[in-house]
């Protein structure tokens, strides 16, 4: 059986149920989820990191939300809300918020206090310090949290097909229903490739947005041993 023939068959790339249409649907779910998660998590994480209040809530809630079974949550929401976009969207947003929230909080909280003190000494206060000093310095961890959320949402958005939505998960769910393994493998490959491409795009965006001085550059050289000062020969000192 040719497991990869299904993926490269031109007939499966066109039409309202083709790969191209399902890819657009999957990207739409991902983009909408990330927009909502970013709008909620970045302001909240920035305020908590700046004020220093409620940090334990960020850690506790992030760990708690990550532990929720997404499929079980989706089925529960579908039971209360009904079949449609809202249930999967809420489940995906709950999944995406913790990494963005934790990354923003950690990034703002870990800004060098000397940098903040210098900004305050120049006359900045409150919001100006947060917007002009702390958030720019926190960008590496913020974007890192967004990258983590994107990967999780792309891979988990496949469950939207479980409640009759579209996206690349349709190939996996529909293929499973009729035991069409080439279709299931094609759907899995497409989801994996989409996640890899999205991560590479965000890595390039991070390189453009983050100042070179803030990028975590791996040390090219290990710690260098400093030779001990030479002690003069006692005989020479006596001479």
C-alpha positions as CSV (number, residue, x, y, z in Angstrom):
1,X,0.0,0.0,0.0
2,X,1.3,3.4,-1.0
3,X,0.9,5.4,2.2
4,X,2.2,8.7,0.6
5,X,0.3,8.5,-2.7
6,X,-2.8,10.1,-1.1
7,X,-0.8,13.2,-0.1
8,X,0.6,13.8,-3.6
9,X,-2.6,13.1,-5.5
10,X,-3.6,16.4,-7.2
11,X,-7.3,15.4,-6.8
12,X,-6.9,15.8,-3.0
13,X,-5.6,19.3,-3.1
14,X,-8.6,21.1,-4.7
15,X,-12.2,21.6,-3.8
16,X,-14.0,22.7,-0.6
17,X,-12.7,19.6,1.2
18,X,-9.3,19.5,-0.3
19,X,-5.9,20.0,1.4
20,X,-5.7,23.7,0.5
21,X,-9.1,24.5,1.9
22,X,-8.5,22.5,5.1
23,X,-5.1,24.2,5.5
24,X,-6.8,27.6,5.4
25,X,-9.3,26.5,8.0
26,X,-6.6,25.2,10.3
27,X,-4.6,28.4,10.0
28,X,-7.8,30.4,10.7
29,X,-8.5,28.5,13.9
30,X,-4.9,28.9,15.0
31,X,-4.7,32.6,14.2
32,X,-8.0,33.4,16.0
33,X,-7.0,31.4,19.0
34,X,-3.6,33.1,19.2
35,X,-5.1,36.6,18.8
36,X,-7.5,36.0,21.8
37,X,-4.8,34.4,23.9
38,X,-2.3,37.2,23.3
39,X,-4.9,39.9,24.0
40,X,-5.6,38.3,27.3
41,X,-2.3,36.9,28.4
42,X,0.3,39.6,27.5
43,X,-1.4,42.5,29.3
44,X,-2.2,40.3,32.3
45,X,1.3,38.8,32.5
46,X,2.9,42.2,32.0
47,X,0.9,43.8,34.8
48,X,1.6,41.0,37.2
49,X,5.3,41.0,36.3
50,X,5.6,44.7,36.6
51,X,3.7,45.0,39.9
52,X,5.0,41.8,41.4
53,X,1.6,40.9,42.7
54,X,0.0,37.5,42.1
55,X,3.0,35.8,40.7
56,X,2.0,32.6,42.5
57,X,-1.3,32.7,40.7
58,X,0.4,32.8,37.3
59,X,2.5,29.7,38.1
60,X,-0.4,27.8,39.7
61,X,-2.9,28.7,37.0
62,X,-0.5,28.0,34.2
63,X,0.4,24.5,35.5
64,X,-3.3,23.8,36.2
65,X,-4.5,24.8,32.8
66,X,-1.8,22.8,31.1
67,X,-2.9,19.7,33.0
68,X,-6.4,19.9,31.6
69,X,-7.2,17.2,29.1
70,X,-8.1,19.2,26.0
71,X,-10.3,16.5,24.4
72,X,-12.2,16.0,27.6
73,X,-12.6,19.8,27.9
74,X,-13.8,20.0,24.3
75,X,-16.4,17.4,24.8
76,X,-17.6,19.1,28.0
77,X,-17.9,22.5,26.3
78,X,-19.6,20.9,23.3
79,X,-22.2,19.5,25.7
80,X,-22.9,22.9,27.2
81,X,-22.4,25.2,24.2
82,X,-23.3,22.8,21.4
83,X,-21.6,21.8,18.2
84,X,-19.9,24.7,16.5
85,X,-16.8,26.9,16.6
86,X,-17.2,28.3,20.1
87,X,-16.5,25.1,22.0
88,X,-13.2,24.2,20.3
89,X,-12.1,27.9,20.3
90,X,-12.6,28.2,24.1
91,X,-10.7,24.9,24.6
92,X,-7.8,26.0,22.4
93,X,-7.6,29.5,24.0
94,X,-7.4,27.8,27.4
95,X,-4.5,25.7,26.1
96,X,-2.8,28.8,24.5
97,X,-3.0,31.2,27.4
98,X,-0.6,29.5,29.9
99,X,2.7,29.6,27.8
100,X,2.1,33.2,26.7
101,X,1.1,34.3,30.2
102,X,4.1,32.5,31.8
103,X,6.5,33.9,29.2
104,X,5.3,37.4,29.6
105,X,5.4,37.3,33.4
106,X,8.9,35.7,33.5
107,X,10.2,38.1,30.8
108,X,9.0,41.3,32.6
109,X,10.0,40.0,36.1
110,X,13.5,39.0,35.0
111,X,14.4,42.4,33.6
112,X,17.6,43.7,35.2
113,X,16.6,45.8,38.2
114,X,19.5,48.2,37.4
115,X,17.9,48.9,34.0
116,X,14.6,49.7,35.7
117,X,16.3,51.9,38.3
118,X,18.1,53.8,35.5
119,X,14.7,54.4,33.7
120,X,13.2,55.6,37.0
121,X,16.2,57.9,37.6
122,X,15.6,59.4,34.1
123,X,12.0,60.4,35.2
124,X,10.0,57.4,33.8
125,X,7.2,56.2,35.9
126,X,4.8,53.2,36.0
127,X,3.4,52.7,32.5
128,X,6.3,54.3,30.8
129,X,8.8,51.9,32.5
130,X,6.6,48.9,31.5
131,X,6.1,49.9,27.9
132,X,9.5,51.4,27.1
133,X,11.8,49.4,29.2
134,X,10.4,46.2,30.6
135,X,8.4,44.9,27.6
136,X,11.2,45.5,25.1
137,X,13.7,43.7,27.3
138,X,11.1,40.9,27.9
139,X,10.6,40.2,24.2
140,X,12.7,37.1,23.9
141,X,10.7,35.3,26.6
142,X,7.4,36.7,25.3
143,X,8.0,35.5,21.8
144,X,9.2,32.2,23.2
145,X,5.9,31.7,25.0
146,X,4.0,32.6,21.8
147,X,6.0,30.1,19.8
148,X,5.2,27.4,22.4
149,X,1.5,28.3,22.2
150,X,1.5,28.2,18.4
151,X,3.0,24.7,18.3
152,X,0.5,23.4,20.9
153,X,-2.5,25.0,19.1
154,X,-1.6,23.8,15.7
155,X,-1.1,20.2,16.9
156,X,-4.2,20.3,19.1
157,X,-6.5,22.1,16.6
158,X,-6.9,18.7,14.9
159,X,-9.4,17.8,17.6
160,X,-11.8,20.5,16.2
161,X,-12.7,17.8,13.6
162,X,-14.0,15.7,16.5
163,X,-17.0,18.0,16.8
164,X,-17.6,18.4,13.1
165,X,-15.3,21.3,12.4
166,X,-12.9,21.6,9.5
167,X,-9.1,21.9,9.5
168,X,-6.4,19.3,8.8
169,X,-7.8,17.2,11.6
170,X,-10.6,16.2,9.2
171,X,-8.2,13.9,7.4
172,X,-7.3,12.2,10.6
173,X,-10.8,11.8,12.0
174,X,-12.4,10.9,8.7
175,X,-9.6,8.5,7.8
176,X,-9.9,6.8,11.1
177,X,-13.7,6.4,10.6
178,X,-13.2,4.4,7.4
179,X,-9.7,3.0,8.2
180,X,-8.2,5.0,5.4
181,X,-4.6,5.0,6.8
182,X,-3.0,6.9,3.9
183,X,-5.4,9.7,4.5
184,X,-4.6,9.6,8.2
185,X,-0.9,9.6,7.6
186,X,-1.2,12.5,5.1
187,X,-3.1,14.5,7.7
188,X,-0.5,13.8,10.4
189,X,2.3,14.9,8.0
190,X,0.6,18.1,7.1
191,X,0.0,19.0,10.7
192,X,3.7,18.3,11.6
193,X,4.9,20.3,8.6
194,X,2.6,23.2,9.4
195,X,4.0,23.3,13.0
196,X,7.6,23.3,11.7
197,X,7.0,26.1,9.2
198,X,5.1,28.2,11.8
199,X,8.0,27.8,14.3
200,X,10.6,28.8,11.7
201,X,8.6,31.9,10.7
202,X,8.3,32.9,14.3
203,X,12.0,32.3,14.9
204,X,12.7,34.7,12.0
205,X,10.3,37.2,13.4
206,X,12.0,37.0,16.7
207,X,15.3,37.7,15.1
208,X,13.9,40.8,13.5
209,X,12.1,42.2,16.5
210,X,14.5,41.4,19.3
211,X,17.5,43.6,19.8
212,X,20.8,41.8,19.1
213,X,21.9,42.7,22.7
214,X,18.9,40.8,24.1
215,X,19.3,37.6,22.1
216,X,20.5,34.5,24.0
217,X,23.7,33.7,22.3
218,X,25.3,30.4,23.3
219,X,28.8,30.9,24.7
220,X,31.3,30.1,22.1
221,X,34.1,29.7,24.6
222,X,34.1,28.0,27.9
223,X,35.3,29.7,31.1
224,X,38.9,30.7,30.8
225,X,41.2,29.8,33.7
226,X,43.0,32.9,35.0
227,X,46.6,32.0,35.9
228,X,47.7,32.7,39.5
229,X,50.2,35.5,39.9
230,X,53.7,34.3,40.0
231,X,55.4,34.4,43.4
232,X,58.9,35.6,43.4
233,X,61.5,33.1,44.2
234,X,62.6,33.4,47.9
235,X,66.2,33.1,46.9
236,X,65.8,35.9,44.4
237,X,64.1,38.1,47.0
238,X,66.9,37.4,49.5
239,X,69.4,38.4,46.9
